[in-house]
């Protein structure tokens, strides 16, 4: 039986996903969480085979949540539900280690096969990436950031101080400062205000 944790978005989506999973006898929906602050302690206390991350709620930042999850539990397979169909955003999730990705237009019939596939260690992405001959979007500056750098980036653009970020991520303030310097260099900007402007321009934060 596949032991799963569901981090849900909209209530309607939550109910639909829960019903789908409970209807399959090979899946065990062991825990549900509405927030990353609840999910991470749960993941550290219990053993799961797959995490299903529904990013349908607009007030939640799916990429930031994914980075926090992946950093906390690096080897646990994560399935993104209700993701964007934008090729660059899909590529960014998979580049950072997302094993499964279903866009918001994907049929609900794909959910159970996706869970079972990534539980076996096989990637499952729908829709399929564009053919190699098709034009591929030029990477944006934030697409070049590592998992940890993206994690720090999202904390900074929300206005958190270096000490606040260090406390939340359980790392030294000096380490946050080093990551911040790398972020500024990779994105070719000079301060946090420019990072915030970039994040707002590219709709990375509300």
Helices and strands as residue ranges (DSSP letters): E 2-7, H 11-22, E 27-33, H 36-45, E 50-54, H 62-72, E 77-83, H 87-95, E 100-103, H 109-119, E 124-126, G 141-144, H 147-157, H 162-169, H 173-187, H 192-201
